[in-house]
């Protein structure tokens, strides 16, 4: 899996990204706003056990305890994790 670095230094698990109204980036050509005000890539979201949201219909827990959308993850140079799809 690959990742892309965004202008703010964050990473997305995709070859492209979209900027959201709050200035965050998602690895998709579209985004969805979640009930907590965060944004996820794509047209749907899933709530994770810790209360965070990920794009898509599935999630994976990472070694640091964070969750990413999809069935697998990649670690980025800054130590964050990105999911295999949004």
Protein Blocks (a to p, Z undefined) as FASTA:
>chain_A
ZZdddfkopacddfbdcddfkopacddfbdcddfkopacedjbdcddfkopacedjbdcd
dfkopacedjbdcddfkopacdfbZZ
